[in-house]
Amino acid sequence: MFAPKIAFIDVETTGANPVVDRVTEIAILRIEDGVLVERWSSLVNPGMAIPPTIQGFTGITDAMVAEAPAFVDLADGVRALLADCVFVAHNARFDYGFIKNEFSRIGERFDAPVLCTVKLSRALYPQHHRHGLDALIARHNLTCSARHRAMGDTEALFQFAGIVADEFPPEILGIAIAKAMKAPSRPVGLPEGVLEGVPEGPGVYLFYGENELPIYIGKSVSLRSRVMSHFSSDHSSTKEAKLAQQVRRVEWLPTAGELGALLLEARLVKERKPTENRKLRETEAVFGLHYDPTTKRGPVLVREALNGADPAGWDAVYGAFRTKKEADNALRELALLYKLCPRRIGTEPWGDGACMAHQMKRCAGVCCGKEGHAEHDERLLKVLESLRIRRWPWDGPVAVREHHPDTGRSAVHVVDRWCLLGSVEDEAELGSLLEALPPRRFDLDTYRILQRWLDSPAGRSAVTPLG
């Protein structure tokens, strides 16, 4: 079965990061020449509180581990059980990373060949899309005495190994095992098991280098797949390869859905200013164009700062631009397309006679009396409609709800006039948020995210007006 000596192992932990979290339970089945020679498990005192969500998930409480031995007291026994064995686990690099880090904390080194049963299942059963332990238990009718407890999960893996050993010829099984034992690409400075601890659901991830400032922040609807792709040996660009080499630490923040990930990424990039993010950077101001027909020379389009302002009175605001130069370029393009006068729209100073654009037949001639002011400005206002800040389609704030069926996470985002007023995890927290809504503050990235999202079928169906 796989190798002369095998150790099936599962660990329960205080969280998903082997660098900061700790083991709370270990189970090991040692197999020699296909025979079970030792069955062992123990609770472990992690030396830290177990988060309530983890207690609810595993059933292991602080009280249960209070009198349990610390890992240092179990280390010799664990090492003996794993000695000379192939380390077999489900999502194995996760368990291996925790064991390796626990040994490291007591000043000892641990290494072993690793076989991942997730990868083994994918190699042997490519026709199936799901290879989590729940899927394997259901598909192969495995018996699990206690799901999310170390011994129950380990025994299920032992049964799975026996099934595949009987079902596949040795040459096919050997190829699949070799594939399942291949270590993933990862930076030299990134601790073992960190990448495997990243969950599959939506969220935001942060890459750190040598200090406490993130070098890159990203988002995905599948965190683990996206984070793993950064460290693929087949990098899509030199920039991607360079980024992967710099990473020394990874953090992640799960969300209830794609919208929450988009909004969180935009906020964190502005707050943390990662060096490798080129988009979503905070600018000094966001400019809109305001039509003012009362000026002496003509309806100059006054540049109005929008960032952080309340958009309630923006019916006459056109466009949103990160710089004055970007706004002027947009105006010049419109002037060229629709023969508007650059002098009258304020992109060029007034002078005597026809403007240069008119001389080049790109202006209809309002600057030299060949076109009336009213005619020019009527055309100008029609053109500006294409740039207008989109009108808010509801009478007041709305709740945008998200729920992820696999992770069970939920969120409610409260939005008014394209401004995010806050996000909460459940309906009980929503009441408190609505009682003390913060003022509306416009953010261009949030506006663009919400506009795209609320135009989608998923977005429209998730909206509830808040009276």
N, C-alpha and C positions, 0 to 999 in steps of 0.2 A: 504494500500500500504506500505509494509515493516514494518512500525512502526507508532504509533499515530502521532508523530511529526518528520518530515524529513526536512533536508536542503540540496538541491542539490546545489553544489558549484563548481566553476572553478576559478582558478587564472592564470593570465599570469605574467611572471616574466622576470628578466634580464638574467637569466641563469638557470642551472639545480641543483645548489647546494644551499639548503635552509639556509646553514650557512653563506655563503658569498654573495649570490644573494638576490634580493629584489622583492617584488610584484609590478607590474605595473597596474594591473587591477583585480577587483573582481566582480563576479556576484553570486547572491544567489537567489534561489527560495525556499521559506518556505512553506511547506505543512503540514496541520493539518487535521487529519482524512480524508485523501485523497483529500482535497480541497486546491487549491493554494490560500494562504492568503496574500502573499507579494512577489513582484518581484522587485529586487533592483540590481543596478550595479554602479560601479564608477571606473574611472581611478585613479591611485595612483602615487604620486610623489615618486620614489624610492630613491631619494637622491643620485643617481649615474647615470652615463651614461649607456644607453642601447646599447649593442654591435650591430654593423651593421647587423650581421647575424640574430640576434633576431628581429631587426626592420623589416628586410625583411620577416621573418617568420610570425610574428604576425600582422605587419602593424602598430604597436604602436611605435611612434617616440619620441625622446627627446622633441620635440616641443609640442607634444600632452600632455605630462605629466608635462610640466614645471609649469603650473598654477593649476595643480590638487592638492587635499589635500594629505598630508602625512598620513601614516597609523595611526599614533597616533591620528589624527583628526577624523578618521573613526572608531576607535577601539570600542567605546561604541555602535555604531550602528551595527557593525558587530557582537559583542558579543550578542546583543539583538536578532538579526536575527537567530543566531545559538543556542540560549538558549534552553536546554532540547531536542535538536534534534539529530537524527542520522545524522552524517556528511557523505554525499554521494557524491562521485566524481569518475572520471575515473582515474585509477592509484592513488587511494585516498590518500595513505600515502604521496605522493608527495605534493599534495595540502594541506593536513593536516600539513605536516612538515613546509611548508611556513607560514601558518597561526599561528601555534604554535610558530615558531621562531620570527615572527613579534610581537606577544604579549610579548614574552620573552624580546625583545629589549626595550620595554617600561616598563619593570619591572612587567609584569602581567603574570599569569599562565593561560593556556587554555588547557582544556581536553574535549574530546567528544568520544562517540562510533563511530567507522568508518566503513563504508561499501564501498567496492571497486567494481565498476561495471565491471572492467576488470575481476576480479575473479568471479563475478556473472555470466558473460557471459560464462566464461570457464566451470563453474559448470553446467549451463543449456544447453549449446550447445557444448558438447565435440567433436562433429563430425567436428567442424570447427577449423582451425589452427590459424586464425588471429582474434584478439579481440580488436584491437585498435579502436579508435573512428571512423576513416574513414571506417574501415571494418563494424562496426555496422551500420553506416549511410547507406552504400550501401546495406547491407544484409536485413535491416529492413525498408528500404525506409523512413528513418527519415528526417525531415526537419531541416536544419541548416542555419540560416540567415547569419552567418558570422563565417566561420571555423577559429579556432585559435584566436577567440575573446571570452572573458569570457562568455557573455550572450548567444551567438550563441551555444557554446559547452554545456552550462548548459541546455538550452532548449532541445537539442538533447538527453541528458541523461534523462530528465523528460519524454520524449516520449518513450524512451527505457523501462523505469520502468513501464509505463502504459501497454506496449505491453506484457512484461513478466508476469505482474500481471493478465492479461486476459488469457494468453496462458497456464499457468501452475497451477495445483491444489495447494491449500494452503500448503499441507504437503510437496510436492516436492519443492515448492518455499521456505518454511521455512528452509529446509535442506541446500539449496543452499545459502540462506542468511547467515546462521550460518557459513558456510564455507568461504563466502566472507568477513565476519567480523573478521575472525581470524587474529590476528596480527602476522606478520612474526617474526622469531627469529632474534635478533640483540643484539650486546653487550650493556650493560647498559650505557656505556659512549658515545655511538654513537648517535648523534642527530636524532630526528624523521625526516623521509622523505629523508634522505641522500641516502639510498640504492635505493629508488624508483626513485631518480633523475638520476641514472646511465643509460645511453642510451643502447639500445639493439645491436647496431652495433659493429664492431671490434675495438680494441684499447688496451691500456695499463692502468692498475689500480695500484694505490699506497696506501698501508695501512700505517698509522702513529699511533704511540703510544702516549706517554706523551710529546715527544719533536718534533723538526722539521726534524728529520732524519727518513726516511721511514724504517719500519721494514720488509716490504715485497713488492716486485714488481712482477706483473704477467701480462699475456696477454690473450686475448680470441677473438674469432670471434663473440662472443655475450657477451659483457661486463656485462650487468645486470644479466644475468643468471649465469655467472661464479662468479661474486661478491656475489650474493645471496647465491650461493652454499657453500661459505665459512662459512656462518652463519646458515646453516641448523642445525636443532636439531639432525639430524642423521649424525654426523661427521664420516668420513671414517677413521680417525686416531686420536690418542691423540695429535699429532703435530698440526693437523688442528684445533682441539678444543682449544688448548692453544693459537694458533695464533688469533683465533676469539675473545678470551677474552681480548687480548691486544689492539685491534683496538679502537682508539678514533676518527680517522678522515680518510676519504676516498677521494682520488682525482682520476680523470680519464682523459685520453688523447685519444680521438677518432682518428682512422686512416681510410684510404680508403679501407683497406683490410688486409688480414692475413699477407702478407709479411711485410707491414709497421709496423704492431704490433710486429712481431718477431724482426725486426731490431731495433725498438725503445726500446723494452724491453732489448735487449742485451746491447745497449748503456747506458741506464739509470742504469742498475744494476752495470755496471763498474763505472759510475760516482758517483752514490749515495751510493753504497755499503750497501744495506739493510742487516740487521743482519740475517734474516731468509731465504735468498736465498743461496742455496748451489751450484747451477750451475751458469754459466755465470760470475763468479767472475773474476776480472782482475788478472792475474798473472804477475810476474816480467818479464817473457820472454816466448816466444813460440819457441821451438827448432825444426829445421829440420835436416835431415842427408844429408851430402854432401860427395860423393864418391871421394876419392883422391888416385889415384894409384901411386903417386910419392914418397910416404913415404918410408923410408928405410926398415922397417920391413914388410910392406904390405899395402894394400889399407884401411887404417884406415878410418872409417866413422866419419868425423869431424862434431861436433855438431854446427850448425849455428843458431844464434838468428834471428827469423823471425818477431816477433811482431813489427809493425810500419814500417817495411821495404817495399820497392817497389819490388813486385814479378816479375818484367819484365825479369830478368835474371835467373829465377829459373828452367831452364830445367833439371838441375842436382841435384835438391833438392828433397829429398825423405821424405815424412811424415811430420806431424806437431804435436808436443807434448808439453804439458804444462810444463813438467819438464824434466831434464836430466834423472832422474830415469825412467820416463815413456818411453823415447826413448830407454834406455838400455834394459828395459823389453821387448819391441817390438823386438829388435835385438836378444835377447836371445831366444825368442819364435821361430823366423825364423831360427836361428841356429839349434835349436833342431829339427825342422820339416824337414830341408833340409840338415842336416849334414854339416853345415858351421862351420868353425873353430872360436871359440870365441877369440882366440888371433889375428887372422888376421882381424877380423871385429872390434877389439878394445874394446871388453867388458871385456877382461882379459889381464893382462900384459904378455909380452913375457917371456919365460923361456926355459930351456934346455929340449930336448926330447919332446915326445908327450904330448899334453895337456890332462887334465883329461877327457875332453869330448871324445877324441879319445880312451882313455883307457876304457871308458864306451860304446864304439861303437856308439857314437853320433856325431863324427866328421870323415870325410872321410880321414883325415891324411895329409892335406897340411902342418901341423906344423912339421911333421917328414918325409917328402919326399915321402909319399905314394900317394900323389895327386899333380899334377902340379899346379902352381900358376894360370896359364891362365884358366885351367879347373875350379878351385875353383871360380875364380872371374867372369867367364862367368855365372856360376850358381847364384852367389851372385847378379849380376846385373839383372838377370831375376826375382829373388825373390823381389828385391827392387822396381820393376815396380809396384807391388801391393800397395806400400806405396807412390808412387810419388804424389806430389801436382798436381792436375788435370790441364791439359793444358787449357787455355782460348780458347773457341771454336770460338771466333770472332776476327776480325782483329783489333778492337779498342773498345771504349766504346759503351755501349748499353743503351737504355732507357727501363725500365720495368714499364709498366703502370698498375694502379689499379683503379677501379671504383666500388663503392658500390651503387646498384640501390635503396636501401631503404633510405639510408642517403643522397645520392647525392654527397658524398665526392669522390674526385679524387686525385690521386698522381702519380708523375713520379719519379722513382728512377734511378739515373744515376750510372752505375756500369762499372768498367773496371778491368780486371784481378782479379776478385773476391773481389775487393775493392769498397766499397760504397763511391762515390764521392759527393753525395748530394741528397736530395729529395725536390721536389717542388709540389705545389698544382695544377698548371695549365701550359699550354703550353707557356704562356707569360713569366712566371718565368723561364721556362726551357732555354730560350734563354740567359738570364742573367747568369744562372749557367754555361752554356757551354762556355761562353766568358771568364770565370775565374775559370776553373776547378782546384780544389786543387790537390796536389800530391797524388799518390796512397800510401796508408798505410795499410798493411796487418793486418787483425784481424781474428783470428782463428774461433770465433763464427760466424762472418759475412760470412766467407768462407763456413762454414758448412751449414748455413741457405740458402745462395744463391745456393749452390750445390744441396741441396734437392729441393728447389723451382724451379730452372730452369730445373730440370729433370722431373718435373710434367707436365701434359698436360696444366694446367692453366698457368704455368710459361712459357713454350715454346711459347704459343700463345700470350703472353703479351710482348714479346721482340721485339724491333726495333733497328737495328744497327744504330749508329750515324755517318755514313760516314767516 
